[in-house]
């Protein structure tokens, strides 16, 4: 596979796997068996959207700033 794809995949998994308040809530709901599929779908979609927004925003900032682009 493409090295960039694997780096992005590993980064995304690291963000999702870390136990934070959202993941603790999903785990709690899973244990209680309440709205599991809808909750997982919503949380996964919102995480993906936030990751894409971060990637898009970082690209714009780097593209528009020569100094940051050189450092990156």
N, C-alpha and C positions, 0 to 999 in steps of 0.2 A: 504494500500500500504506500501511498504518498506520505513522506515524512511530515509534511505540514498538516495533513489530515490527522495523522496519529497524534501529533502534538496538540492539536485542537481538541481531539477526542479525549485525550488524557486530562487536559485542563478542565474540560466540561465535566468529566466524571469526578474529578477532584472537588469541584465546586458543589456538585450534587450530593456526593457521598458524605461529605463532612456533616456531622450532626449539629445542626443549628436549630433555631426555634421552629422553622418551617418543617424540617425533617422530623423533629420530635413530635410535632402535631400530626404529621402524616402517620408516623408509627403508632401514636396513641389511637388515632381513628382506626387504623388497621387492626389493632388489638381488640378494639371495641366492635369491629366489623360494621362501621357506620359510614356509608357513602364513600367507600374505598376507591372504586373505579373513577368516579367523578372527581374526587379530590386529587388522585394521582394524575389524572389527565390535566386538570387545571394547573396544578403545581409544575408539572413538566413543561406545559406550554408557556407558562409565565417565566420559568427559568430560561427556556430557549429564547424567548422574546428579549429578556434582559441581557442575555449573552450576545445576541445579535446586535442589540442597540449599543452595547459596550464596544463591540468590534467595529461597528460602523462609525461610532463617535471617535474612537481612537484613530481610525484611518483618516478621517477628515482633519483632525487636529494635527496629525503628523504630516499630512499632505500640504497643509497650509503654513507650516512652520519649518523653514529650512534647517534651523538649528536642531530642533527635536528630531527631524528626519535624519540628520547626520549622526546624532547620538544613537538613535535606534539602529 
